[in-house]
Amino acid sequence: MRRPAPRSLRSALAATVGAVAPQTVLARVQGCWPSVVGPAIAEHAWPLGERDGTLTVGCRSATWANELDLLGPELLGRLNTALGGDAEAPLRDLRAKVANRH
């Protein structure tokens, strides 16, 4: 009788991480943020919180906060699509503020 080959560590970790990852809207946004907004925005802005469909984004400067306010509708559309494109979008508003990144 032959033993099956061992599973790769990558596949075992991916399954484990997926099973224990938080399923909140914020956690899902944080997971897709860099790929949805792109590297330039992701370097200067990051999701801080979500409450009642409003995503709060921290920015390195007031200039970036203003830019994200202007890009808000486009970013919300792309984020909602990345989150599954449900009939009822989980995000309805984006608020940007200057914050320190930890």
N, CA, C and O atoms as a printed pandas DataFrame, in Angstrom:
     atom_number atom_name residue_name chain_id  residue_number  x_coord  y_coord  z_coord
0              1         N          MET        A               1    0.846   -1.167    0.000
1              2        CA          MET        A               1    0.000    0.000    0.000
2              3         C          MET        A               1    0.903    1.245    0.000
3              4         O          MET        A               1    1.818    1.364    0.815
4              5         N          ARG        A               2    0.631    2.145   -0.909
5              6        CA          ARG        A               2    1.426    3.366   -1.022
6              7         C          ARG        A               2    0.808    4.480   -0.208
7              8         O          ARG        A               2   -0.412    4.636   -0.157
8              9         N          ARG        A               3    1.654    5.236    0.414
9             10        CA          ARG        A               3    1.189    6.410    1.160
10            11         C          ARG        A               3    1.058    7.574    0.192
11            12         O          ARG        A               3    1.884    7.726   -0.708
12            13         N          PRO        A               4    0.024    8.403    0.366
13            14        CA          PRO        A               4   -0.090    9.571   -0.505
14            15         C          PRO        A               4    1.044   10.552   -0.199
15            16         O          PRO        A               4    1.558   10.615    0.918
16            17         N          ALA        A               5    1.407   11.296   -1.209
17            18        CA          ALA        A               5    2.457   12.307   -1.034
18            19         C          ALA        A               5    1.986   13.357   -0.036
19            20         O          ALA        A               5    0.798   13.674    0.020
20            21         N          PRO        A               6    2.908   13.894    0.749
21            22        CA          PRO        A               6    2.509   14.929    1.708
22            23         C          PRO        A               6    2.041   16.190    0.992
23            24         O          PRO        A               6    2.487   16.500   -0.113
24            25         N          ARG        A               7    1.140   16.900    1.639
25            26        CA          ARG        A               7    0.656   18.168    1.079
26            27         C          ARG        A               7    1.748   19.211    1.212
27            28         O          ARG        A               7    2.561   19.176    2.136
28            29         N          SER        A               8    1.749   20.119    0.288
29            30        CA          SER        A               8    2.734   21.192    0.390
30            31         C          SER        A               8    2.357   22.117    1.546
31            32         O          SER        A               8    1.184   22.259    1.891
32            33         N          LEU        A               9    3.359   22.731    2.124
33            34        CA          LEU        A               9    3.129   23.666    3.232
34            35         C          LEU        A               9    2.281   24.843    2.763
35            36         O          LEU        A               9    1.431   25.332    3.507
36            37         N          ARG        A              10    2.507   25.296    1.540
37            38        CA          ARG        A              10    1.746   26.426    0.997
38            39         C          ARG        A              10    0.258   26.126    0.976
39            40         O          ARG        A              10   -0.541   26.955    1.414
40            41         N          SER        A              11   -0.130   24.968    0.482
41            42        CA          SER        A              11   -1.564   24.656    0.415
42            43         C          SER        A              11   -2.151   24.457    1.804
43            44         O          SER        A              11   -3.293   24.843    2.053
44            45         N          ALA        A              12   -1.384   23.858    2.711
45            46        CA          ALA        A              12   -1.877   23.671    4.079
46            47         C          ALA        A              12   -2.075   25.010    4.779
47            48         O          ALA        A              12   -3.081   25.209    5.459
48            49         N          LEU        A              13   -1.118   25.935    4.617
49            50        CA          LEU        A              13   -1.248   27.252    5.236
50            51         C          LEU        A              13   -2.382   28.056    4.618
51            52         O          LEU        A              13   -3.118   28.736    5.334
52            53         N          ALA        A              14   -2.532   27.989    3.312
53            54        CA          ALA        A              14   -3.615   28.731    2.652
54            55         C          ALA        A              14   -4.979   28.275    3.163
55            56         O          ALA        A              14   -5.858   29.100    3.413
56            57         N          ALA        A              15   -5.152   26.984    3.317
57            58        CA          ALA        A              15   -6.424   26.466    3.830
58            59         C          ALA        A              15   -6.654   26.902    5.271
59            60         O          ALA        A              15   -7.775   27.249    5.644
60            61         N          THR        A              16   -5.609   26.886    6.076
61            62        CA          THR        A              16   -5.733   27.272    7.480
62            63         C          THR        A              16   -6.023   28.756    7.619
63            64         O          THR        A              16   -6.910   29.147    8.379
64            65         N          VAL        A              17   -5.290   29.583    6.897
65            66        CA          VAL        A              17   -5.491   31.032    6.967
66            67         C          VAL        A              17   -6.904   31.389    6.517
67            68         O          VAL        A              17   -7.567   32.210    7.150
68            69         N          GLY        A              18   -7.361   30.785    5.445
69            70        CA          GLY        A              18   -8.716   31.052    4.979
70            71         C          GLY        A              18   -9.775   30.656    5.980
71            72         O          GLY        A              18  -10.812   31.310    6.090
72            73         N          ALA        A              19   -9.520   29.592    6.704
73            74        CA          ALA        A              19  -10.503   29.113    7.679
74            75         C          ALA        A              19  -10.570   29.979    8.930
75            76         O          ALA        A              19  -11.625   30.061    9.559
76            77         N          VAL        A              20   -9.472   30.626    9.307
77            78        CA          VAL        A              20   -9.458   31.406   10.537
78            79         C          VAL        A              20   -9.494   32.918   10.312
79            80         O          VAL        A              20   -9.549   33.683   11.274
80            81         N          ALA        A              21   -9.462   33.350    9.065
81            82        CA          ALA        A              21   -9.478   34.787    8.782
82            83         C          ALA        A              21  -10.806   35.401    9.208
83            84         O          ALA        A              21  -11.859   34.792    9.017
84            85         N          PRO        A              22  -10.767   36.598    9.782
85            86        CA          PRO        A              22  -12.011   37.266   10.161
86            87         C          PRO        A              22  -12.884   37.516    8.921
87            88         O          PRO        A              22  -12.373   37.801    7.838
88            89         N          GLN        A              23  -14.165   37.409    9.092
89            90        CA          GLN        A              23  -15.075   37.573    7.970
90            91         C          GLN        A              23  -15.799   38.916    7.998
91            92         O          GLN        A              23  -16.880   39.043    7.423
92            93         N          THR        A              24  -15.223   39.910    8.652
93            94        CA          THR        A              24  -15.836   41.227    8.688
94            95         C          THR        A              24  -15.593   41.941    7.364
95            96         O          THR        A              24  -14.698   41.571    6.605
96            97         N          VAL        A              25  -16.386   42.955    7.096
97            98        CA          VAL        A              25  -16.197   43.749    5.880
98            99         C          VAL        A              25  -14.817   44.395    5.898
99           100         O          VAL        A              25  -14.123   44.403    4.881
100          101         N          LEU        A              26  -14.411   44.937    7.051
101          102        CA          LEU        A              26  -13.099   45.576    7.134
102          103         C          LEU        A              26  -11.985   44.593    6.806
103          104         O          LEU        A              26  -11.075   44.927    6.048
104          105         N          ALA        A              27  -12.038   43.401    7.356
105          106        CA          ALA        A              27  -11.000   42.398    7.082
106          107         C          ALA        A              27  -10.953   42.057    5.604
107          108         O          ALA        A              27   -9.873   41.886    5.039
108          109         N          ARG        A              28  -12.107   41.958    4.979
109          110        CA          ARG        A              28  -12.154   41.659    3.548
110          111         C          ARG        A              28  -11.588   42.820    2.734
111          112         O          ARG        A              28  -10.881   42.604    1.750
112          113         N          VAL        A              29  -11.899   44.053    3.142
113          114        CA          VAL        A              29  -11.349   45.225    2.454
114          115         C          VAL        A              29   -9.838   45.263    2.618
115          116         O          VAL        A              29   -9.117   45.498    1.649
116          117         N          GLN        A              30   -9.350   45.033    3.832
117          118        CA          GLN        A              30   -7.910   45.040    4.064
118          119         C          GLN        A              30   -7.206   43.990    3.211
119          120         O          GLN        A              30   -6.086   44.214    2.751
120          121         N          GLY        A              31   -7.845   42.862    2.998
121          122        CA          GLY        A              31   -7.255   41.798    2.192
122          123         C          GLY        A              31   -7.124   42.134    0.721
123          124         O          GLY        A              31   -6.181   41.691    0.065
124          125         N          CYS        A              32   -8.053   42.907    0.196
125          126        CA          CYS        A              32   -8.021   43.212   -1.235
126          127         C          CYS        A              32   -7.547   44.633   -1.539
127          128         O          CYS        A              32   -7.365   44.978   -2.707
128          129         N          TRP        A              33   -7.346   45.458   -0.522
129          130        CA          TRP        A              33   -7.015   46.880   -0.700
130          131         C          TRP        A              33   -5.884   47.139   -1.696
131          132         O          TRP        A              33   -6.099   47.878   -2.657
132          133         N          PRO        A              34   -4.685   46.563   -1.513
133          134        CA          PRO        A              34   -3.589   46.899   -2.430
134          135         C          PRO        A              34   -3.889   46.560   -3.888
135          136         O          PRO        A              34   -3.541   47.326   -4.787
136          137         N          SER        A              35   -4.525   45.432   -4.126
137          138        CA          SER        A              35   -4.798   45.043   -5.510
138          139         C          SER        A              35   -5.913   45.874   -6.131
139          140         O          SER        A              35   -5.926   46.073   -7.346
140          141         N          VAL        A              36   -6.841   46.360   -5.326
141          142        CA          VAL        A              36   -7.953   47.151   -5.855
142          143         C          VAL        A              36   -7.556   48.607   -6.104
143          144         O          VAL        A              36   -7.895   49.172   -7.144
144          145         N          VAL        A              37   -6.843   49.212   -5.160
145          146        CA          VAL        A              37   -6.523   50.639   -5.298
146          147         C          VAL        A              37   -5.209   50.885   -6.017
147          148         O          VAL        A              37   -4.970   51.993   -6.498
148          149         N          GLY        A              38   -4.357   49.883   -6.100
149          150        CA          GLY        A              38   -3.075   50.032   -6.767
150          151         C          GLY        A              38   -1.973   50.421   -5.796
151          152         O          GLY        A              38   -2.244   50.893   -4.692
152          153         N          PRO        A              39   -0.722   50.220   -6.217
153          154        CA          PRO        A              39    0.403   50.437   -5.310
154          155         C          PRO        A              39    0.602   51.886   -4.881
155          156         O          PRO        A              39    1.018   52.129   -3.749
156          157         N          ALA        A              40    0.321   52.845   -5.739
157          158        CA          ALA        A              40    0.535   54.254   -5.375
158          159         C          ALA        A              40   -0.385   54.668   -4.241
159          160         O          ALA        A              40    0.065   55.279   -3.272
160          161         N          ILE        A              41   -1.663   54.347   -4.348
161          162        CA          ILE        A              41   -2.608   54.708   -3.290
162          163         C          ILE        A              41   -2.345   53.870   -2.036
163          164         O          ILE        A              41   -2.377   54.390   -0.921
164          165         N          ALA        A              42   -2.087   52.569   -2.222
165          166        CA          ALA        A              42   -1.862   51.685   -1.067
166          167         C          ALA        A              42   -0.649   52.117   -0.254
167          168         O          ALA        A              42   -0.591   51.856    0.948
168          169         N          GLU        A              43    0.314   52.768   -0.882
169          170        CA          GLU        A              43    1.492   53.235   -0.158
170          171         C          GLU        A              43    1.154   54.410    0.758
171          172         O          GLU        A              43    1.812   54.606    1.781
172          173         N          HIS        A              44    0.133   55.194    0.399
173          174        CA          HIS        A              44   -0.188   56.422    1.128
174          175         C          HIS        A              44   -1.518   56.390    1.869
175          176         O          HIS        A              44   -1.838   57.323    2.606
176          177         N          ALA        A              45   -2.298   55.321    1.682
177          178        CA          ALA        A              45   -3.618   55.248    2.321
178          179         C          ALA        A              45   -3.941   53.801    2.663
179          180         O          ALA        A              45   -3.528   52.882    1.956
180          181         N          TRP        A              46   -4.689   53.599    3.762
181          182        CA          TRP        A              46   -4.994   52.257    4.236
182          183         C          TRP        A              46   -6.342   52.270    4.947
183          184         O          TRP        A              46   -6.708   53.269    5.566
184          185         N          PRO        A              47   -7.086   51.162    4.861
185          186        CA          PRO        A              47   -8.378   51.079    5.543
186          187         C          PRO        A              47   -8.200   51.026    7.061
187          188         O          PRO        A              47   -7.424   50.225    7.582
188          189         N          LEU        A              48   -8.932   51.891    7.755
189          190        CA          LEU        A              48   -8.860   51.944    9.223
190          191         C          LEU        A              48  -10.052   51.285    9.899
191          192         O          LEU        A              48   -9.902   50.617   10.921
192          193         N          GLY        A              49  -11.224   51.473    9.333
193          194        CA          GLY        A              49  -12.420   50.959    9.978
194          195         C          GLY        A              49  -13.612   50.976    9.036
195          196         O          GLY        A              49  -13.589   51.620    7.987
196          197         N          GLU        A              50  -14.649   50.258    9.431
197          198        CA          GLU        A              50  -15.892   50.232    8.669
198          199         C          GLU        A              50  -17.034   50.180    9.657
199          200         O          GLU        A              50  -17.027   49.392   10.602
200          201         N          ARG        A              51  -18.020   51.038    9.421
201          202        CA          ARG        A              51  -19.206   51.044   10.277
202          203         C          ARG        A              51  -20.408   51.431    9.451
203          204         O          ARG        A              51  -20.418   52.479    8.805
204          205         N          ASP        A              52  -21.411   50.596    9.471
205          206        CA          ASP        A              52  -22.670   50.852    8.764
206          207         C          ASP        A              52  -22.452   51.233    7.309
207          208         O          ASP        A              52  -23.128   52.123    6.794
208          209         N          GLY        A              53  -21.513   50.568    6.640
209          210        CA          GLY        A              53  -21.283   50.807    5.219
210          211         C          GLY        A              53  -20.355   51.958    4.896
211          212         O          GLY        A              53  -20.111   52.242    3.723
212          213         N          THR        A              54  -19.826   52.636    5.925
213          214        CA          THR        A              54  -18.885   53.732    5.703
214          215         C          THR        A              54  -17.475   53.236    5.997
215          216         O          THR        A              54  -17.173   52.810    7.111
216          217         N          LEU        A              55  -16.618   53.297    4.982
217          218        CA          LEU        A              55  -15.225   52.896    5.120
218          219         C          LEU        A              55  -14.398   54.119    5.469
219          220         O          LEU        A              55  -14.424   55.115    4.745
220          221         N          THR        A              56  -13.658   54.053    6.582
221          222        CA          THR        A              56  -12.753   55.122    6.969
222          223         C          THR        A              56  -11.354   54.718    6.541
223          224         O          THR        A              56  -10.881   53.622    6.842
224          225         N          VAL        A              57  -10.701   55.636    5.828
225          226        CA          VAL        A              57   -9.378   55.374    5.283
226          227         C          VAL        A              57   -8.396   56.372    5.874
227          228         O          VAL        A              57   -8.647   57.577    5.854
228          229         N          GLY        A              58   -7.275   55.877    6.402
229          230        CA          GLY        A              58   -6.222   56.733    6.907
230          231         C          GLY        A              58   -5.279   57.110    5.781
231          232         O          GLY        A              58   -4.979   56.288    4.915
232          233         N          CYS        A              59   -4.810   58.353    5.789
233          234        CA          CYS        A              59   -3.924   58.855    4.734
234          235         C          CYS        A              59   -2.715   59.528    5.355
235          236         O          CYS        A              59   -2.797   60.058    6.463
236          237         N          ARG        A              60   -1.606   59.510    4.657
237          238        CA          ARG        A              60   -0.369   60.126    5.151
238          239         C          ARG        A              60   -0.445   61.640    5.220
239          240         O          ARG        A              60    0.255   62.256    6.024
240          241         N          SER        A              61   -1.287   62.254    4.387
241          242        CA          SER        A              61   -1.332   63.715    4.350
242          243         C          SER        A              61   -2.732   64.179    3.962
243          244         O          SER        A              61   -3.561   63.399    3.494
244          245         N          ALA        A              62   -2.966   65.461    4.168
245          246        CA          ALA        A              62   -4.251   66.053    3.778
246          247         C          ALA        A              62   -4.431   65.997    2.267
247          248         O          ALA        A              62   -5.554   65.878    1.776
248          249         N          THR        A              63   -3.336   66.083    1.534
249          250        CA          THR        A              63   -3.413   65.994    0.074
250          251         C          THR        A              63   -3.957   64.637   -0.351
251          252         O          THR        A              63   -4.820   64.552   -1.225
252          253         N          TRP        A              64   -3.448   63.570    0.275
253          254        CA          TRP        A              64   -3.948   62.240   -0.058
254          255         C          TRP        A              64   -5.385   62.047    0.423
255          256         O          TRP        A              64   -6.169   61.376   -0.249
256          257         N          ALA        A              65   -5.739   62.613    1.552
257          258        CA          ALA        A              65   -7.124   62.513    2.031
258          259         C          ALA        A              65   -8.066   63.188    1.040
259          260         O          ALA        A              65   -9.136   62.659    0.739
260          261         N          ASN        A              66   -7.676   64.348    0.533
261          262        CA          ASN        A              66   -8.480   65.054   -0.458
262          263         C          ASN        A              66   -8.589   64.238   -1.747
263          264         O          ASN        A              66   -9.666   64.154   -2.337
264          265         N          GLU        A              67   -7.490   63.643   -2.180
265          266        CA          GLU        A              67   -7.497   62.824   -3.393
266          267         C          GLU        A              67   -8.444   61.634   -3.241
267          268         O          GLU        A              67   -9.192   61.309   -4.163
268          269         N          LEU        A              68   -8.410   60.991   -2.087
269          270        CA          LEU        A              68   -9.306   59.853   -1.878
270          271         C          LEU        A              68  -10.764   60.282   -1.778
271          272         O          LEU        A              68  -11.655   59.543   -2.196
272          273         N          ASP        A              69  -11.016   61.464   -1.229
273          274        CA          ASP        A              69  -12.390   61.977   -1.231
274          275         C          ASP        A              69  -12.886   62.128   -2.666
275          276         O          ASP        A              69  -14.038   61.813   -2.963
276          277         N          LEU        A              70  -12.020   62.609   -3.553
277          278        CA          LEU        A              70  -12.409   62.786   -4.959
278          279         C          LEU        A              70  -12.577   61.445   -5.678
279          280         O          LEU        A              70  -13.457   61.293   -6.525
280          281         N          LEU        A              71  -11.733   60.486   -5.336
281          282        CA          LEU        A              71  -11.794   59.162   -5.970
282          283         C          LEU        A              71  -12.796   58.227   -5.295
283          284         O          LEU        A              71  -13.002   57.105   -5.758
284          285         N          GLY        A              72  -13.419   58.677   -4.210
285          286        CA          GLY        A              72  -14.303   57.837   -3.417
286          287         C          GLY        A              72  -15.303   57.008   -4.194
287          288         O          GLY        A              72  -15.339   55.790   -4.014
288          289         N          PRO        A              73  -16.122   57.610   -5.057
289          290        CA          PRO        A              73  -17.125   56.809   -5.773
290          291         C          PRO        A              73  -16.507   55.707   -6.646
291          292         O          PRO        A              73  -17.022   54.591   -6.700
292          293         N          GLU        A              74  -15.411   56.025   -7.322
293          294        CA          GLU        A              74  -14.752   55.019   -8.159
294          295         C          GLU        A              74  -14.170   53.890   -7.306
295          296         O          GLU        A              74  -14.327   52.713   -7.631
296          297         N          LEU        A              75  -13.497   54.260   -6.211
297          298        CA          LEU        A              75  -12.908   53.249   -5.340
298          299         C          LEU        A              75  -13.969   52.376   -4.689
299          300         O          LEU        A              75  -13.784   51.165   -4.563
300          301         N          LEU        A              76  -15.078   52.975   -4.275
301          302        CA          LEU        A              76  -16.163   52.190   -3.682
302          303         C          LEU        A              76  -16.703   51.166   -4.672
303          304         O          LEU        A              76  -16.963   50.020   -4.305
304          305         N          GLY        A              77  -16.870   51.571   -5.910
305          306        CA          GLY        A              77  -17.341   50.636   -6.927
306          307         C          GLY        A              77  -16.388   49.468   -7.110
307          308         O          GLY        A              77  -16.812   48.314   -7.177
308          309         N          ARG        A              78  -15.102   49.773   -7.192
309          310        CA          ARG        A              78  -14.104   48.716   -7.370
310          311         C          ARG        A              78  -14.012   47.816   -6.136
311          312         O          ARG        A              78  -13.875   46.599   -6.261
312          313         N          LEU        A              79  -14.087   48.416   -4.950
313          314        CA          LEU        A              79  -14.047   47.614   -3.720
314          315         C          LEU        A              79  -15.272   46.712   -3.606
315          316         O          LEU        A              79  -15.144   45.532   -3.280
316          317         N          ASN        A              80  -16.452   47.255   -3.870
317          318        CA          ASN        A              80  -17.668   46.442   -3.790
318          319         C          ASN        A              80  -17.628   45.293   -4.789
319          320         O          ASN        A              80  -18.092   44.195   -4.482
320          321         N          THR        A              81  -17.081   45.526   -5.975
321          322        CA          THR        A              81  -16.933   44.454   -6.954
322          323         C          THR        A              81  -15.983   43.387   -6.420
323          324         O          THR        A              81  -16.261   42.192   -6.529
324          325         N          ALA        A              82  -14.861   43.818   -5.844
325          326        CA          ALA        A              82  -13.886   42.869   -5.294
326          327         C          ALA        A              82  -14.458   42.090   -4.107
327          328         O          ALA        A              82  -14.054   40.955   -3.857
328          329         N          LEU        A              83  -15.387   42.695   -3.383
329          330        CA          LEU        A              83  -15.996   42.031   -2.224
330          331         C          LEU        A              83  -17.107   41.077   -2.617
331          332         O          LEU        A              83  -17.739   40.467   -1.754
332          333         N          GLY        A              84  -17.343   40.947   -3.880
333          334        CA          GLY        A              84  -18.323   39.965   -4.324
334          335         C          GLY        A              84  -19.420   40.512   -5.194
335          336         O          GLY        A              84  -20.194   39.743   -5.764
336          337         N          GLY        A              85  -19.509   41.825   -5.315
337          338        CA          GLY        A              85  -20.508   42.421   -6.186
338          339         C          GLY        A              85  -21.926   42.030   -5.845
339          340         O          GLY        A              85  -22.758   41.869   -6.737
340          341         N          ASP        A              86  -22.214   41.872   -4.558
341          342        CA          ASP        A              86  -23.563   41.514   -4.127
342          343         C          ASP        A              86  -24.564   42.553   -4.603
343          344         O          ASP        A              86  -24.201   43.695   -4.888
344          345         N          ALA        A              87  -25.822   42.149   -4.688
345          346        CA          ALA        A              87  -26.873   43.100   -5.062
346          347         C          ALA        A              87  -26.897   44.266   -4.075
347          348         O          ALA        A              87  -27.106   45.414   -4.467
348          349         N          GLU        A              88  -26.682   43.965   -2.801
349          350        CA          GLU        A              88  -26.599   45.014   -1.787
350          351         C          GLU        A              88  -25.124   45.217   -1.449
351          352         O          GLU        A              88  -24.520   44.409   -0.744
352          353         N          ALA        A              89  -24.556   46.302   -1.958
353          354        CA          ALA        A              89  -23.135   46.574   -1.762
354          355         C          ALA        A              89  -22.844   46.831   -0.291
355          356         O          ALA        A              89  -23.572   47.581    0.360
356          357         N          PRO        A              90  -21.775   46.210    0.248
357          358        CA          PRO        A              90  -21.475   46.405    1.661
358          359         C          PRO        A              90  -20.951   47.810    1.978
359          360         O          PRO        A              90  -21.090   48.276    3.109
360          361         N          LEU        A              91  -20.356   48.485    0.999
361          362        CA          LEU        A              91  -19.804   49.825    1.233
362          363         C          LEU        A              91  -20.620   50.867    0.484
363          364         O          LEU        A              91  -20.898   50.719   -0.706
364          365         N          ARG        A              92  -21.003   51.931    1.200
365          366        CA          ARG        A              92  -21.801   52.992    0.587
366          367         C          ARG        A              92  -21.104   54.344    0.615
367          368         O          ARG        A              92  -21.466   55.240   -0.149
368          369         N          ASP        A              93  -20.102   54.506    1.491
369          370        CA          ASP        A              93  -19.441   55.804    1.635
370          371         C          ASP        A              93  -17.990   55.583    2.011
371          372         O          ASP        A              93  -17.643   54.591    2.652
372          373         N          LEU        A              94  -17.147   56.518    1.604
373          374        CA          LEU        A              94  -15.731   56.476    1.945
374          375         C          LEU        A              94  -15.358   57.809    2.561
375          376         O          LEU        A              94  -15.628   58.866    1.991
376          377         N          ARG        A              95  -14.734   57.753    3.727
377          378        CA          ARG        A              95  -14.259   58.962    4.399
378          379         C          ARG        A              95  -12.768   58.830    4.613
379          380         O          ARG        A              95  -12.291   57.834    5.156
380          381         N          ALA        A              96  -12.040   59.835    4.186
381          382        CA          ALA        A              96  -10.583   59.820    4.327
382          383         C          ALA        A              96  -10.164   60.835    5.376
383          384         O          ALA        A              96  -10.738   61.920    5.473
384          385         N          LYS        A              97   -9.150   60.467    6.164
385          386        CA          LYS        A              97   -8.632   61.384    7.173
386          387         C          LYS        A              97   -7.131   61.166    7.322
387          388         O          LYS        A              97   -6.611   60.090    7.025
388          389         N          VAL        A              98   -6.461   62.189    7.779
389          390        CA          VAL        A              98   -5.031   62.082    8.022
390          391         C          VAL        A              98   -4.817   61.242    9.272
391          392         O          VAL        A              98   -5.439   61.485   10.306
392          393         N          ALA        A              99   -3.934   60.252    9.172
393          394        CA          ALA        A              99   -3.682   59.349   10.289
394          395         C          ALA        A              99   -2.258   58.822   10.199
395          396         O          ALA        A              99   -1.664   58.785    9.122
396          397         N          ASN        A             100   -1.726   58.421   11.325
397          398        CA          ASN        A             100   -0.404   57.777   11.362
398          399         C          ASN        A             100   -0.580   56.292   11.140
399          400         O          ASN        A             100   -1.494   55.671   11.682
400          401         N          ARG        A             101    0.297   55.736   10.345
401          402        CA          ARG        A             101    0.263   54.291   10.100
402          403         C          ARG        A             101    1.110   53.599   11.164
403          404         O          ARG        A             101    2.242   54.002   11.430
404          405         N          HIS        A             102    0.556   52.569   11.757
405          406        CA          HIS        A             102    1.287   51.844   12.810
406          407         C          HIS        A             102    2.009   50.673   12.238
407          408         O          HIS        A             102    2.678   49.943   12.970
